[in-house]
């Protein structure tokens, strides 16, 4: 079938193409200027030209700190553009998959968030993504919104690649140890979309196949412990192992506030779509194999 992916160079977009194209689907992944989420006319033209059976929005304004001073553009892409794209999908009868974030929450619940918890974003990025969720669901009732967190892959800029780079440059790394969540690998998100597709394509509006879903990796962890797993895995592949020092969020100030506890409860997507969170430790190993190389077999 024809699938339109908004985004081409991003982590999730690349993973979607890599996962769906080998199944024989005709996947069109577009970025500006072919598909600019700030231009409604261009969005409409791109959707009409692609004639997709399914539209997936893997494009977003994701510069969390820069968004504090660039609110207009963040909302133009994450709210307006997402809503316009969902509306154009609805106009041709196509279901819509949209990615959102744990940053729609303030991290003060003290337990994993469920889909019915009220959003309370701390910054512009989270606010723009929460507004985008509402815009998407209002524009296309056959939308599945996947909130996720800490996205990583062998592509693009992400925490895994940053730790590998810094680990090769420094003898000591200081990483925040009081922010909780779960790494999620782009390939696992793409696999989830592939598994959801048959039901999304056949289900009518109002079916529980649509709506808000949480999907992140498992188990929950901290940035510090995730960094330790990355550096340990790299060391097992021959890289130097720098010292890792836990620090508090207050010791690493940023322009935008981050949720201290963005853990997501992924029960609903398991019940509705039969999808369980992937173990990020296994996904990390595959990512490190791609970026660093496989662990050498022991010599006899």
C-alpha positions, -999 to 999 in steps of 0.1 A, spaced: 0 0 0 10 36 -2 22 52 30 31 88 34 57 97 62 62 133 72 99 136 79 127 118 60 160 124 79 147 120 114 153 89 135 117 76 135 112 85 98 143 66 88 133 36 109 98 36 94 111 35 59 136 7 68 108 -13 84 79 -8 60 95 -7 26 109 -43 27 73 -55 32 65 -42 -2 48 -9 8 53 21 -13 67 45 13 70 82 5 90 101 31 90 139 26 107 169 42 107 206 33 103 219 7 83 190 -5 63 188 27 66 219 50 44 217 80 42 254 82 24 256 48 -11 242 47 -13 245 9 19 225 5 6 198 29 -26 194 9 -7 191 -24 17 165 -10 -11 144 4 -30 145 -28 0 136 -49 10 107 -26 -26 93 -24 -16 73 7 -37 47 25 -20 57 58 -2 89 69 24 89 96 37 121 111 73 116 122 82 153 117 84 178 146 101 208 161 122 190 188 147 217 199 135 217 235 157 246 248 155 267 216 117 264 217 116 287 247 126 316 225 110 303 193 74 295 205 58 306 173 77 282 151 73 253 176 36 257 177 34 262 139 50 228 133 39 208 163 3 221 166 -8 237 133 11 216 109 3 183 126 -34 192 127 -34 202 90 -17 170 80 -42 150 100 -71 169 84 -58 162 49 -55 125 58 -91 125 70 -101 142 37 -89 112 17 -101 86 43 -67 77 56 -59 69 92 -32 90 109 -4 81 132 13 109 152 42 108 176 41 129 208 62 130 240 64 125 277 71 162 279 34 169 279 36 160 316 53 179 344 69 148 360 53 154 394 29 125 396 53 101 413 41 72 393 40 62 356 16 83 336 -15 68 319 -33 83 289 -61 98 310 -38 118 332 -41 156 326 -12 171 307 8 198 324 38 207 303 67 226 318 79 244 287 71 255 252 81 223 235 58 202 257 30 227 253 33 227 215 32 189 214 2 187 237 -16 213 216 -7 191 186 -22 161 201 -55 179 205 -53 193 170 -47 159 155 -75 141 174 -99 169 165 -90 169 128 -90 132 122 -110 108 144 -91 79 130 -58 91 146 -35 71 169 -12 94 189 18 76 203 35 94 233 70 82 236 103 92 253 141 94 250 142 83 214 175 69 202 189 51 171 220 47 151 208 77 130 206 114 138 216 131 170 206 114 203 219 105 237 236 72 227 257 90 200 265 118 224 277 95 251 298 76 226 314 108 213 321 122 247 333 89 261 359 89 234 370 124 242 369 126 280 381 107 310 351 116 331 314 122 323 288 138 345 252 127 338 220 136 355 208 108 379 175 122 392 154 122 359 134 90 354 120 76 322 128 50 296 149 49 264 129 41 233 146 30 201 132 42 168 132 7 153 109 -4 180 85 24 173 85 15 136 78 -21 145 49 -10 166 34 10 137 38 -19 114 19 -41 139 -8 -15 144 -14 -9 107 -39 -37 98 -63 -27 125 -59 11 119 -67 6 83 -98 -14 89 -112 1 121 -139 28 119 -138 61 137 -147 56 174 -129 23 176 -105 19 205 -77 14 180 -75 51 178 -68 78 204 -39 83 228 -13 56 235 19 55 256 48 35 242 83 37 255 110 11 262 114 -10 293 125 -11 321 124 24 335 157 39 343 176 72 348 198 91 323 228 82 345 220 45 344 213 46 307 247 63 302 263 36 322 248 9 300 260 27 269 295 31 281 297 -4 294 285 -17 260 310 4 242 338 -8 265 328 -44 257 334 -34 221 368 -21 227 361 16 234 377 34 265 355 35 296 354 70 312 344 75 348 307 83 352 297 107 379 260 111 389 248 146 392 215 164 400 194 183 375 202 214 394 239 208 386 231 209 349 208 238 342 191 241 309 170 268 292 138 246 294 127 226 324 125 188 319 100 165 337 119 148 365 98 117 362 84 111 327 77 73 331 49 62 309 24 34 316 22 13 284 -7 -9 295 -33 4 270 -13 -2 238 -7 -37 250 -44 -43 257 -56 -27 225 -29 -36 200 -10 -64 217 22 -44 218 45 -47 248 74 -22 255 106 -35 239 136 -41 263 158 -11 256 189 -30 267 185 -54 237 178 -25 214 209 -7 227 230 -37 220 219 -37 184 224 0 181 260 -3 195 267 -32 171 258 -8 143 277 22 156 308 6 172 308 -30 160 298 -63 175 315 -77 206 344 -98 196 341 -135 202 364 -148 229 396 -163 217 400 -200 222 
